[in-house]
Amino acid sequence: MKITAIKAAGLRGSTPEGGWSNEIKPDDCIHTLIAVYTDEGVTGWGSAFTSDLLVQGALRVLEPLFAQENPLEPQRVSEKLHANTFWMGRGGSITHTISGIDIALWDILGKITGQPVGRLLGGRYLERVLPYASLLMQEPDPLAEHLRAVKGQGFRAFKIGWGPFGRRSNGLDEQIVRAAREAVGSEALLMVDAGASDAFWRQGYKWALRTADMLASYDVEWFEEPLPPDNLPDYILLRKNSRLPIAGGEVLTRRQSFIPWLQNGAFDIVQPDVTKVGGISEERRIAWMAEDSGVRFVPHGWNTALGLAADLHLASACQNTELVEYLTGSPFIDDIVEDPWKLDGDGMLPVPNGPGLGVSINLDAVEKYTGLRLER
């Protein structure tokens, strides 16, 4: 079996807001679907957290390396792509593109063997996973209304992030968290994401420590990205002194980047993004390192339905991962698969049982959001 072609299609038209200071617009492309075609007619699907223009350029660089390769060996092929592009973009768009290719290769391997990816990763500890609804912060009243509506959809866990938090006043920060806790109730999981990877984040260690103390009083499960993502020394200090767990890592790519953060105790919870970090092959190795370091692995999932499917399989194959992120209200999550995601009565998502990623792509929806007709 051989790879015959790889195509990319950027998602546009309904790109959700990200909470960034330089806010993305609906027609901006930050997520790109990747289809890997084979000589036996089996197509694998993945996605990359980057613009289609950058993915297309990366594919031209990578083509001599993946052409005619064996798609049934995702980890070896992906490592070949990484190793031979070290000088051309390690950690950037080439790595993001390899992420999408790797996800698609695991999808192909599962389809050929008739097994779900989670089982191919070594076995499934879980058959269903708790998704947390991930949404942007607003002023307290509209945020509470939004959270009540999402809770009405059956979610039992929630993460609020970015927006005005940490950007106006300490008083407003607490009003937002109080409103959120009252809206979701005392039994629900509530997480807070400061979004300190935003451009020109102005808060530092003392703000983060004071805010962590405030969040602990509202029984917040974790405090995510409270400091700029390159500030390793302050993350180490904050994690030692915070009353609640500290989470981060969504902007890091490749397993090597995570080593100093895990070895030095910077995180209680590590959150690699499968559509950035190098794909399923790379993310499971990070999950293993996290487990050996006593750190919880919870995938970052502000991306697409294919990223969510990959996260569910990764969670199922990791003995200490019980949560995945669910970006609410995004058609790139809800519309591009033929069978929409459905929570069960306990607010859980079943891990797909079909071969590969276990999801079927809605090609009409893909054409609507990409302008391209990609065939299976």
N, C-alpha and C positions, 0 to 999 in steps of 0.2 A: 504494500500500500504506500502511495506517495502523495505528498502535497503538490497540487497542480497550480493553485493560485490562492492569494489572500486579498480580500477586498475590504475597504473601509467605507463607512457611511456615517456622517456626522448627524447627530440629533439636534434639530432646531424647531423653533416655532412655539414651543411650550417649555422652554428651559426655566425651571423654578428659580426664584430668588435664592441667593446664597447668604445674604446678610452682610456681604462685603461692603467696605467703605466705597469702593468703586463698583457699584452694583452691576451684576450681569443682567442682561435683557433677554426677553423670550427668544429672540432670534440669534443670540450668541450660542456658539457651539463649544461646550466643555466636556461633552461625553460623545464617544465615537464607537459605533458598533463595528465589530470585526468578524468577518466570515472566512473560515478556512475551508477550501475545497480540496477534494481528493479524487484520485483516478478511479475509485470505486463508487463514486456518487454520494458518499456520506459527507455532510457538511457540519462543521462545528462552529459554535457561536460564542463570542466573548465580547467584552467592551473595555475601552481604555478611557481613563479620566484625563482627557486632553483634547484639544481641537483637532478636527479632521484634517486640517491643512498640515499640522505637525505629524499626525499619524501617517498621512500619505507620503510625506517626505521620509519618515522613518522606514516605511515599507520598502521604498526604493533602495535605501541603504541595506536593509536586511535581506532583500530578495535573493542575492547570490548565496546566502547562508541557509535559507529555508527551502529553496527550490529543490524539489524531488526528495525532500527529507521524509522520514518515516513519522507520520502523525500519531502512531501508537506508542511513541516514547516521549511524552511531553516534558518530563524533567530533564532528560538528556538534551533534547532539542532546544529547550529554553535556555539551558546553561550554555550551550554552544553559541546562541545568539548573544547572551550577556558577555561571554568571554571574548568574543571577537569584535565587540563594539565598545570595549572599555574606554578607549580614547575619544569616542565620538558622542558621548552623551550618557554615561552611566548616571542613573538617578534622574534623568530628564525625560524628554519625550520618547526617546528610544526605549527606555525602561518601561514607560507607561504602555507603549505599543506592544512590547514583548508580553506585558501582563495580559492584554487582550488575546494575543495569540495563544499563550499558555492555557488560559481558560477554555478557549475553543478546542485545543488539543485534548484536554481532559474530557471535554464533551464528546469528541470523536471516539476516544478510547472507551468511554462508557457505552456509546451506541454500538460499537463493534462487539464488545464483550457482553452486552445486554445487562450491564450492572450500573447502578447509580454511583456517581463519583465518590460519595462518602464511603461506600464500601470498598472502592478501589484504593482509597487513602489508608486503608488498614482495618476498617470496621466501624460500625455505627454504635456509639454509646447512647444516642438519642434518636427517637423517631419524630419528635416535634420539638420546636424551639420557641422561646418567648420573644416576640419582636417588640422593640420599644419604638413607639411613634416619635419621630424626630421632626421638630418644627421650630421655626424661628420665633424669638421673643418679640413681643410688642409691648405697648403700654398695658398696664395691668388689666383693665377691663376687657379690651378686645382679646387679649391673650387668654384670659379665663374663659371667655365665650368659645374661643377656638378649641381649647382643651376639653371643654365639656362636650363639644360636638364630636371630637375625635374619640373621647371616652365612650360616647354613645355608639361608636362603630365596633366596640368590643375590645379595645386596647386596654391592657392592665399596667403598662409601663410607658413612661414618657420622658423625652429629653427635650429641654428648651435651650436654645442657643443663640449667640450673636445678638443682632438687633441693638437696642440701646444699652445692654448690660455692660458695665465697666466703662461706659463711654460718656455718661452724664454725671451721675451722683451716686454715692453709696446709699442714700435714702431710696432712690428709685430702684436700685438693684434689689433691695430688700422687699419693697412693695411688689415687684414682679414675682419674686420667689414666693412670697406669702400668698398672692393671688393664685399662683399655679398650684401650690399645695392644697389650698381650699377647693380649687376646681377639680382636682383629680382624686382627692380624698386621702385619708391617712394610710390606707392599705396599699395604695399604688406605689410602684417604684417611680421615683422622680430623680432625674439627672440634670445637671447644669453644665453647659458648654460656654465658656467665655469667648471662645473664638480668637485667641491671641495670635493666631497665624494671619490675622487680618493685617493689611498694610499699615505700617506706622502705629502699631499697638503701643499705648503710652503707659500702661500699668506695669508695676514691678512686683518684687517679692513681697514687700510689706502689705501692699494692697491684696495680693493673692492670699496671704496668710490670714489677714483680717476677714476677707470674704469667705474663705474656707470655714472659719469659725462661725460666721453667720449662717452659712448653708447647713452646717452640721445641726444647728438648732431647729432646722426645718426637716430634719431626717432625709437630707439629700443623699442619694446612693454614691455618687462620685462627682468630682469637680474636674472638668475636662478642659484641656488647653488653657490653663490660667496664666501661662507665661509664654513669651515668644519661643517658637519651636527649636531655636538653636541654643537656648540658655540652659545648658546641661547643669552647671553648678547650682543655679537657683532651684531647678526642679528637684535635685537631690536634697537640698535643704528644706524645700517645701514639703516634700513627701515625708521627711523625718518628723516635721513639726505640725503637720496638718491633723485635725481631728477627723477628717474623712478621707477616703481614698482619692488619689490623684491619677488622672487618666491622660493619655496623649499618644502621639506617634503617627497620626494620620498622614503627615507630610513626609515622613521618612520613606526611603525606598531601598530595596535590596536588604537582605538579611544582615549584611556587614554593618550597615548604618545603625542597626538596633543594638549591637553588642555592647557599646559603652553605656547605653541607657539601661539595659537590663543588668549588666554586671555591677553598675554603680548605684543601683536602687533608686532610679529616677521616677519610676512608675509603680503604682499598685496595679494598674490596668493598662495593657498595651493594645493599641488600636490600628494595626496596619490596614490599608485599603487594598483589596485584592485587585482592583483595576488600576492601581498605581505601582504597587510594591514589587511586582514581578510575576503576578498571577498566583494560581493555586499552589504551584510547586514551591515558590518562595515563601508564601504565607504560612504553609504548614510547617516549614522549618523554623520560622519565627515563633510560631505557636509552641513548638517543642522547646525552643530556647527559653521562652517565657515560663513554661511549666517547670523546667529545670531551675529557673531562677526564682520560683515562688511568686510569679506575676500572673495575674489573670489575663487571658486572651479574649477580647471581645472585638470582632471585626468592625471597622468603620465602613458604613454602607450608604453614604450620600451619593449614589450613582445611578445604576440602572437595574432592571429586572434580572439581567444576567449576573450582575454583581451580587444581588440578593440571593439568587439561586446558588452561586458559588459559596456565599457565606453560610447558607443553611447546610450545605454539605460539609464545609470545614468545621462548623460547630458540631455537627453530628459525629465527626471523627475525633473530636477533642474531648477528653473526659471532664474538663472543668469549664467548658463554655456552654452557657445556657441562654445567652442573649444574642440577638442580631439587631442591627439598626434598620428601621423601615422609614424611608422618606415619604411622608404622607402627602397626598395630593399631587404627585408627579405622574404624568402620563407615561414617562419613560420607565416607571416602575409598573404601573397598573394597566397600561393599554397595549404594550408591545408583545405581550404573551397571549396566546389563544385562550387559555383558561385563567381567569383572574385569580389573584391570591385571595384566600378565604381564611379568616380566623375561625378556630373552633370555639366551642362554648366556654373554654377556659382562657380565651385570648391568645392561643398558641397557633403557630404555623407548622403544618406538617412538613417534614423534610421530603422533597420529591422522591418518589419511588421509581420513576421511569428511568430508562437507561441514560447515561450521560448526566447532564445537568437536570434532566427530567422536566424541561419546559419546552413548549413548542412556540416558535416565533410567529406572531401575526404579521405576515408580510405586507398586508394592506396598511396596517398601522405604521410599519417601518417605512413604507413608501411615503406615507403622509408626513412623517417627521424628518425624513432624510432627502426626499425628492428622488430616491433611487429605488429601482426594483431589484432587490437581491433575491436570488433563487436559492432554494435549499440545496 
